């Protein structure tokens, strides 16, 4: 895990824990956020908006079409941050 991915991981975990009351101790790259934490699409949008504000990146809905787990979410965010 590179340093940037580690920072992004820590930030997203903090959002999940503080804003959605998720037990992030069970979180790994294979975790399905919707199943593990009972999140819905509105929650996902809220997370994306927070990430965009925190990192000054633009994330599009199509960026997430192939995301199936937490690791995929981090990959999309890391790619956007690297390209910004």
C-alpha positions as CSV (number, residue, x, y, z in Angstrom):
1,X,0.0,0.0,0.0
2,X,1.5,3.3,-1.0
3,X,1.5,6.3,1.3
4,X,-1.3,8.1,-0.5
5,X,-3.5,5.0,-0.5
6,X,-2.9,4.7,3.2
7,X,-4.0,8.3,3.8
8,X,-7.1,7.9,1.7
9,X,-7.9,4.6,3.5
10,X,-7.6,6.3,6.9
11,X,-9.8,9.2,5.8
12,X,-12.5,7.0,4.3
13,X,-12.4,4.8,7.5
14,X,-12.8,7.8,9.6
15,X,-15.9,9.0,7.6
16,X,-17.4,5.5,7.8
17,X,-16.9,5.4,11.5
18,X,-17.9,8.9,12.5
19,X,-20.7,9.6,10.0
20,X,-22.2,6.2,9.5
21,X,-21.3,4.5,12.8
22,X,-19.6,1.6,11.0
23,X,-17.3,-0.9,12.8
24,X,-14.3,-0.3,10.5
25,X,-12.3,-3.1,12.4
26,X,-14.0,-5.6,10.0
27,X,-13.0,-3.6,6.9
28,X,-10.6,-5.0,4.3
29,X,-10.1,-4.7,0.5
30,X,-12.7,-7.5,-0.1
31,X,-15.4,-6.0,2.1
32,X,-18.7,-5.2,0.4
33,X,-19.7,-1.9,2.0
34,X,-23.4,-2.2,1.2
35,X,-23.6,-5.7,2.7
36,X,-21.2,-5.2,5.7
37,X,-22.5,-1.8,6.8
38,X,-26.0,-1.8,5.2
39,X,-25.2,1.4,3.3
40,X,-27.3,2.5,0.4
41,X,-26.7,4.6,-2.7
42,X,-27.4,7.9,-0.9
43,X,-24.7,7.0,1.7
44,X,-22.3,6.2,-1.2
45,X,-23.0,9.6,-2.7
46,X,-22.3,11.2,0.6
47,X,-19.0,9.4,0.9
48,X,-18.0,10.5,-2.6
49,X,-18.9,14.1,-1.9
50,X,-16.8,14.1,1.2
51,X,-13.8,12.6,-0.7
52,X,-14.2,15.1,-3.5
53,X,-14.1,18.0,-1.0
54,X,-11.2,16.5,1.1
55,X,-9.0,15.8,-1.9
56,X,-10.2,18.4,-4.5
57,X,-11.0,15.8,-7.1
58,X,-13.9,15.2,-9.4
59,X,-15.4,11.7,-9.2
60,X,-18.0,10.6,-11.7
61,X,-20.7,7.9,-11.3
62,X,-19.2,5.9,-14.2
63,X,-16.0,5.7,-12.2
64,X,-17.7,3.4,-9.8
65,X,-19.6,1.1,-12.1
66,X,-17.0,-1.7,-11.6
67,X,-16.5,-1.1,-7.9
68,X,-17.6,-4.2,-5.9
69,X,-15.7,-3.8,-2.7
70,X,-13.8,-1.4,-0.4
71,X,-10.5,-2.0,-2.2
72,X,-12.1,-1.1,-5.5
73,X,-13.4,2.1,-3.9
74,X,-9.9,3.0,-2.7
75,X,-8.5,2.3,-6.2
76,X,-10.9,4.7,-7.9
77,X,-10.2,7.4,-5.3
78,X,-6.4,6.9,-5.5
79,X,-6.5,7.1,-9.3
80,X,-8.5,10.3,-9.3
81,X,-6.1,11.9,-6.7
82,X,-3.1,10.8,-8.7
83,X,-4.5,12.3,-11.9
84,X,-5.5,15.6,-10.2
